[in-house]
């Protein structure tokens, strides 16, 4: 029997994981662009931005982890496709590799890999923001 009391249920909506994935994927993209801006400011000669760039890498790592958890919840609790979760796990690996290459000052790998991080982030954000739960096995 449906609740007709007009009082909202304390039960969280089933779409909450998708909302979390959308939010974290967009935050990740924004922060990736910020990371590129910080790198650009460092390259132009303001060495103080290198510390901000390194600190922001930690933020990107945390966002990629939250994004993977959200993708896992979309897959398991909402019965969404599994591939966004696999892509999110790949993003964690890419961000970790980025951090390692950056710390080692291996810019020949660090700079091109940044494009891969951004590309995977764009793919996840585009999917998350266009996915319609309940349309069957869309992916």
C-alpha positions in Angstrom: 0.0 0.0 0.0 1.4 3.4 -1.0 2.1 6.1 1.6 -0.4 8.8 1.2 0.3 10.8 4.3 2.3 13.4 2.4 5.3 12.9 4.8 8.5 12.2 2.9 9.9 8.8 3.6 13.2 8.5 5.5 14.3 5.9 3.0 16.9 7.4 0.6 15.9 7.5 -3.0 17.3 4.8 -5.3 18.8 7.4 -7.6 21.1 8.8 -4.9 24.2 6.8 -6.2 23.6 8.2 -9.6 23.4 11.8 -8.2 26.6 11.2 -6.3 28.3 9.9 -9.4 27.2 12.9 -11.4 28.4 15.3 -8.8 31.8 13.6 -8.2 32.4 13.2 -11.9 31.8 16.9 -12.6 33.9 17.9 -9.5 36.6 15.7 -10.8 36.5 17.4 -14.2 36.6 20.8 -12.7 39.5 19.9 -10.4 41.4 18.3 -13.4 41.1 21.7 -15.2 42.3 23.5 -12.1 45.2 21.1 -11.9 46.1 22.0 -15.5 45.9 25.7 -14.6 48.1 25.2 -11.6 50.7 23.4 -13.8 50.6 26.1 -16.3 51.2 28.8 -13.7 54.1 26.8 -12.4 55.6 26.4 -15.8 55.5 30.1 -16.4 57.9 30.6 -13.5 55.9 30.9 -10.3 57.4 28.0 -8.4 54.9 28.4 -5.5 52.2 26.8 -7.7 54.1 23.5 -7.7 53.2 22.9 -4.1 49.5 23.7 -4.8 49.7 21.4 -7.8 51.0 18.6 -5.6 48.4 19.2 -2.9 45.6 19.3 -5.5 46.8 15.9 -6.8 45.6 14.5 -3.4 42.2 16.1 -3.9 42.0 14.4 -7.4 43.0 11.1 -5.9 40.2 11.4 -3.2 37.6 12.4 -5.8 38.6 9.5 -8.1 38.1 7.1 -5.1 34.6 8.6 -4.3 33.7 8.5 -8.0 34.6 4.8 -8.1 32.5 4.1 -5.0 29.6 5.9 -6.6 30.0 4.0 -9.9 30.0 0.7 -7.8 26.8 1.7 -6.1 25.2 2.6 -9.5 26.2 -0.8 -10.8 25.3 -2.9 -7.8 22.3 -1.1 -6.1 20.7 0.4 -9.2 21.6 -2.4 -11.5 23.4 -0.1 -13.9 26.1 -1.2 -16.3 29.4 -2.4 -14.8 31.8 -0.7 -17.3 31.6 2.8 -15.6 32.9 1.1 -12.4 35.7 -0.5 -14.4 36.5 2.9 -16.0 36.5 4.5 -12.5 38.9 2.0 -11.2 41.1 2.7 -14.2 40.9 6.4 -13.3 42.2 5.6 -9.8 45.2 3.9 -11.4 45.8 6.7 -13.9 45.7 9.3 -11.1 48.1 7.3 -9.0 50.5 6.9 -12.0 50.2 10.7 -12.6 51.2 11.4 -9.0 54.1 9.0 -9.2 55.4 10.5 -12.5 55.0 14.0 -11.2 56.8 13.3 -8.0 59.6 11.7 -10.0 59.7 14.8 -12.3 59.2 12.5 -15.4 57.3 15.2 -17.4 57.6 13.2 -20.6 55.0 10.8 -19.2 53.3 13.1 -16.7 52.0 15.6 -19.2 50.6 13.2 -21.9 49.0 11.0 -19.2 47.2 14.1 -17.9 45.3 14.1 -21.2 44.3 10.4 -20.6 43.1 11.3 -17.1 41.0 14.1 -18.5 39.7 11.9 -21.3 38.5 9.2 -18.9 37.0 11.8 -16.7 35.1 13.3 -19.6 33.8 9.8 -20.6 32.6 9.1 -17.1 31.0 12.5 -16.6 29.2 12.3 -20.0 27.9 8.9 -19.3 26.8 9.7 -15.7 25.0 12.9 -16.8 23.1 11.3 -19.6 22.3 7.9 -18.1 18.6 7.4 -17.4 18.0 4.8 -14.8 15.2 2.4 -15.7 15.8 2.4 -19.5 16.9 -1.2 -19.4 20.4 -2.3 -20.2 21.6 1.0 -21.5 25.3 1.7 -21.1 
